Every structure is written in C-alpha cells, then in structure tokens.
Amino acid sequence: MRSRGDPIEHSTSERSLRAWRGASSPAVEQARRQASDGVHRPDVADLRRERAALDGLLRRPDVRYLVPMYEPEEPAAEVPLGTLNYLLDDVGVRPAQVLILDQGSARGPRERASSTGVAVLDTWGAARRVPAAFLDRFGLPALGRGKGLNLFLGILALAEEPDPPTWVVLADADLRDLATYDFARYLAWPLARPTAPAMSVATHVGRNNEVVSAVRFALEAIEHSPSVAPATRERLSWLWPALCRQVHMLAGERIVSFDALLQTPLSTGYGVETCLTVATLERASHGGIAQVLNPADRHDIPNGRGLGELIHNEQRMMNSIARLLLFLVLHERPLAQWDPQTVRQANHTLARMLPGMPLLPSRPGPMDFTPVPEERFLPAVAWLEPGERAELAALLRRSA
C-alpha cells in the first residue's frame, strides 16, 4: 500500500497521458495547465500556523455540513460520533451548521446524532414518498437508498432555508481517528488562498485509487475507438487528461460551492462523487478542483462483516461507478450542460442497458454473477419547477 499521493499521481499520469502529450489545441493546452495545478500539500505546521483563519472559515454561518449516514446495525457504537465530535468539539462548528442525512439507520446511530444537537433528516422516509409525477418526468423508477439521492434531498433542504449557504462540506458519518485525519482543515486550505476553487477534495491514497486508475486507463482505448462520435472524441481530448490528474476521484470528503451543487445533476447511488468531479472539470472556468493531499490515513467502518462480504460489496460499488463514468464520458453532451430532458433520456437509456457484471467472482465458492447496483440520474435541484420543489420540500419537513 502506498503511503503518499505522489507515486499514484505519477503512475497514473505516466501511463494515462501518453496519447495526448503530443497533441496541441486550446482545449488540450487548458487541460495541461489544469492537470499540473491544483494539488495542495500543506503540512501539519502549515495548518497549525493558519489554524485560526481556517477554523474561522469553517465556522462561518454560510458554511454548512451534510453528513450522509446509513448504519443499520447497532454494533457500530461510535457512529456518527467520530465525525460529529470532531466537527463540533475540535473544529468548533455549531450544531445548527450540521445536517445528518439518515437513510434508515438503526435507532442507536439516530439517537446518538440527535444527542449532539444537530438536525437529523429522515431521507429514507422522504425518498419512499416522492410523487409519481416527479419520477415520471425524469424517467426514474421508485426510489430507495442511495448516497446521491441522500445528498440530493440534503441540497434541497439547504435550498429551502432563508439563508442558503455559500459552501457545503460533505463528510461521511462513519469516519474514525480524526485526531490525525484532520479533513476539514485540509479541505479549507485552498479556500483560504487568494483564488478559491469551485470544489476542494481531500486527496489521499486509499482503497479506491488503483481501481479508479483502471477506469482511467480504459479511457485510452475508448478515446481511439472508431465508433466514438467526433464530438465525444473532442470532449475526451480535454476531459480525459483532467480526469487522469484526479488522485482520488471518489473521495467522500470535499467542500463544494453551493451554487455548483444546485446546478449539478447527480446519480442516485455510488457515482455521486464522480458526477461532481466530471461536472466541475467541465466548468473549469468557474474555479475547477483543488486537490488537498492529506498525509494521514483515512479510516472508516468496513463495508462488510468479513473479507468475503467486503470484497463483494466493494467490487459491486466499483463496477457500478466504472459503468457510470464510461456512460458520462461517452455521452454526446457534457454533464454540466444537461437539462431535464437529457436526464430523462439518460435514465431511459440506462433502463434498457444490461446490468453490468463483476469482473471477478463476488463471493467465495461458485462464481456469482451478481448485477452491479443500477444508477440513475437525478435532476439538478435548480431545475425543479416551483410545484415540484414545494412538494418535495414538504416531504422533507415531515421527515425532520
């Protein structure tokens, strides 16, 4: 396991950027500049020296925190207290700034969250009551659990407040060992620079990097395929190298401008970070992405109760994200330029596609070709009609 970000950056870029090094066009030159910029490497001394300024930024009333949570089992006794104690006690964030987005957790995690004074939103209950007219308009099936759906409802809840935020910090509820993995201050570092990005991402070497690198390498073959439309090929000529420079594209910890969240169509499930990354790169003229290298290890609750279940769950998640990313980069229209009709058409296309299959057996024993979780696309919150928005907001108020 690599312990620093530079090796994975170099191995990714050296292999993935071979085909575009000699190319020359304004779009490619812009991608080159963007690829070489944006990785911040503050050390502990830097954070200590600027701690007052960073904490002041993170405590501002126009900075809010969305914390997705799904912990169906009681034994995870520290969830969500690791994340919340860090934000409330260490960083000094006020409880009113934090919103837990709960997708049907056990009673214990919900009660522990409420005991800290933060608001807990029952997004699982709201998702099951989404009106049929909304689903039909955007070509969606009945909705259930999914991280993207969870964040969509959280974004809508913030949009309904009298004073919507400027920045939103995203952080998972099951983080641990935050005395060393000081993600909020690292994320705030680029925002304290003279030119703030549209999104700050916590970059570290972890379980997802090698898998995401494999997806990037697949783009090399796709970009040269004769079946790729000219418009898609032109878009790949600048989007692909920009994607190659994303050290940890699936990082759950990030700070995003609220305007970008309002304008971005998200996927319903695991691919939500991929949608945010792709759309922000496509809007590079509005600030782009700042990657912040955090040298500490990131720890969370394992995604499975044993090695077999862990491999099964991780593999299904990674294959789902890979399928979504390939769909996005091969689509004729940039995600940042989608509209409600594009979302509906994309969902109808995804509904007709065969489910993806795992690359390896997903469980010990006989090969199990379990389909990957099906992703669908949600509309950007900014696109909602007044009646739709009011109806969904009423669901959220009943779920608070």
C-alpha angles and dihedrals in degrees: 000000000000115000100201137045101237099075094053090045091053097043091048096047096042093056101032100044099052096101098050101042093093096041119104128195135119090260093050093045090052090051091050091054092046092047093054094047136059105052107120120194109189114170129212091270091054091052092046092050093050098032095117092052093044094048090046090055093047092049095051112122091234090062114084133182126223113194115186113208134186113159109151095175129071099217091078086086097167096054120139096359095081092061096036097046089051093051097041103035105026103033094029098231114166117243089238089065094059128078121186111210104206120195098191105304124175119276094258098060091045093051093046090052093049092048090066092059097248122131117257118206119200097221091165091062092045093048092056091055099049107136118258090232090062092049092048094048092057099034094248129153121223107302127236133154124342136135093234092050088047092055092043090059091045092052090050090051091053091046090057094057119103091242110033115203130257095214132025123202115209118203133159119243097229100062118136138189093032093160085082102022093064094176101164096056092044090051092049093053097086091044089060091056121096093259114043120207126228089242136017116204128197104234121198138140110262146133097306103050101084092046093050089048089058089055090051091051090053089061089065091066093040094051090059098041113121090222093065113105116244092243091052091047091052091050091048090054089072104019095053098057090044090053090048090062094056101105096192109013093172097054110142094202112079143128114231131184108251091229090059090050091051093051100044124091107222132204118244097240145014095343096070094105089049090055091050091049096048095045093047092051089050089054093048092140087068096060109291125213129318113203115206117202110221109192094199123094118256115227129187138154109295115255094237143025096248142005095276094050092042092054091045094051096042093048094050090049094049094046090049091052093046091052091050094048093051089049091053098047093046094047113111092231128056112248090236088062098048121122133192093279092052090052091051093048092046091052092049089051092049090049090058095047120098112250112262118250127224115259091225134028105287096211135030113268126025115019112271114202095198110175115243118250110279115242124206131182126250124205120254109264089237090064097059117118114239092252093048092048093049092050094049091044090054089054090053093049090054089049096051 
